[in-house]
Structures are given as structure tokens and as C-alpha cells.
């Protein structure tokens, strides 16, 4: 992993931190860290969250991952309808919608996901992951819904 990716990954996993914390945690030099952090700021992959003043001297800048760097699309089925939305990395809901399910679960959920992406006007390349929540049993290895609670005709649905 490149050092730039390592710094971005550290901030993404551990949250906002100062340049000094990045240097300490990754055991890299100040000059190297400074160059990489400047590049990440220029690319808008990280942003300054604010400054902390600790007595005398310069205030310390706190860096965080740009919350709009990537998005997460989440979909939930409640037994009657699909509810979904798109959130940023700070879990702020940017767009949400719902859609009644009639019969063809897989086709309708795929259509709904496509509709969410189109209607939200969010760059599809920035969607980091899609999560689907359903009430029922799931065979993860085969990617198959074994049965949806209360829906006998939806047994053996492949996602």
C-alpha cells in the first residue's frame, strides 16, 4: 500500500487526528508526511476539521477524511416495501426514498438501487458499498435468501 493510501486509511479507520499523530502512528518522517498530507488536501481526499490550541505556540490542525469522498447506499426491506438511501462517510443522509414491492424481489430491488443512484445525482463511482437488509434467513456462501419472513413465494431467492 502506498504511503498516501496508508495515511488516508488510518484517518478513515481511526477518525480525525493531527499531523503529529499521523507521524507517530505510522512512524514516518515529518517531511514525507507533510508532502503526502498536502497532496491529500489538494486532492480534497482529506480536509481540515478545525484547530486545537494547547497553550502557547501554533494551533494544531485536525485532519479528517472528506465526508463526501465516498458514499454508502443502504437498502432495507420491511416486509412490504424497500426503504433506501445514500449516506456520506459522516453518516449524513443525502438522499432517501421508498418503493413498494409487488412480486419480483430481485428485479425490483435492483431497479430501486438504480433509481436511488440516478435520482440522488451522486457520482456512481463514489459509491463505496451497497448494503441490503432483509428479514429472513440468508445463505451467505451461495448468495441466496432462504426465506423471507411471511413470504412463502420468495423462498430460494438469489441475490
N, C-alpha and C positions, 0 to 999 in steps of 0.2 A: 504494500500500500504506500502510495506517495505521501510525503510529509504533509502536503496540503490536505489530502483526504483524511490523514490521521488527526490533524487539528480539527477539522470540520466534524469528524466522527466523535471526538472527545467532547466538544461543546454540545453536540446533539444529544449524546448519552447522559452527560453529567450536568448540563444546564449552563447558564451564564457564568462566566469567570473572567478574571483579569489576565492580562498578558503574562504576568509573573506566574500565575497558577498553571497556565499552559506550559510555560518553560519548565517548571518544576515537575509536573506530572509526566511530561514526555521526554524530559532530560535532553533538551535541545538548546542550542546557543541562542543568545538574545538577538544577534544579527539575523540568523536564519529565521527565527520565529517572527521577527519584525517584518522581514520581506514577505513571508508567507501570509501573515495577517493583513498586511497592506493589500496584497493581491486578492485575498478573500473579500476584503472590504470593497475594493474596486469592482469585483465581480458581483457584488451585492449578495454573496452567499452568507456572510455574517454582517451584523450591524451592531453599533454601539447602543447598549441599553441605557446607559447613564454613567455617572461618575460617582465615586465614593471618595470622600475626603477623610483622611486619617491624620489629624493633627496638622503639623507643618509640612510644607512641600506640595508638590503637584497632586491633584486629584487622580485617582486610579480609574481608568476606563474599564467598564464591564462589557464584555462581548457576548453576543448570543447569536444563534443561527437565525437567519432571516425567516420569520414565521411563514412567509409566502414563497419560500424556496421550493417546497413540495406540499402536496395536498393528499388527504386521505378521503376516499369515498367509502361511506358506510351505508349498508342496506340492512334493514330488519324486516322480517315477515312476522306479523302478529296473528296469523290465522285467517285474516280477512283481506288485509291489504299490505302492500310493501311501503315502508317508510324509509326515506333515504336522504342523505345529504353529503355535502363536501365540507370538510374542515381543514384549517391550516395547522401548522405544527404547534400552535399555541392552543389548539382545540376550539378555536373560534369558528362557529358555524357560519359559513359563507353563503351556502345555498341549501335549501331543503324542499322536499316535495313528497307526495304520497300518490299511490296508484292502486286501485282495486285489482285483485287477482281473480280471474274468472276460471280458467281450466288449465292452460298450458303454463305451468310454473316456470320452467326453464326459459322458454321464449319470452314470456312476459317480464321476467326479472332481467334478462339481457336487454330487452327494449327499454326498460326503466333505467338501467345503468347508462345506456347510450343517451337517453333523454336528459338525465341529470348532467352528463358531461356537456352536452350541447347547450342546454338552457342556462347553465351556470356561467358560460362564456370563459371558463378556465382552460388554460393550455393543457391539453390531454397528456402531453409529455411530462408534465409536472405532477401527475397523479402517481404517488409513491406506492400505494397499495389500495386494494379493494377488499373490504370485509363484509361478509354476509352472515347474518344471524337468523337462525330458524329454530322453531320449537319442535324438536324431534330428534331422532337418532341419526347419526352420521357415521359412515364407514370412511374414515379419512384416507386410508390406503388406496381405496378404489374410487374416491371422489364421488360417493354415492349417498344420497339421502335414503335411509332405510324406511322411514315412515314419518310423515308429518302428523303431529298430534291432531286427531279429529278429521283427518283427510285420507280415507282409505284408498281412494283412487290415485293418490300421489305417492304410493309406495314405489320403491326402486327407481327414484329419480336421479339421474346422473348430472352432476354439476360440472 
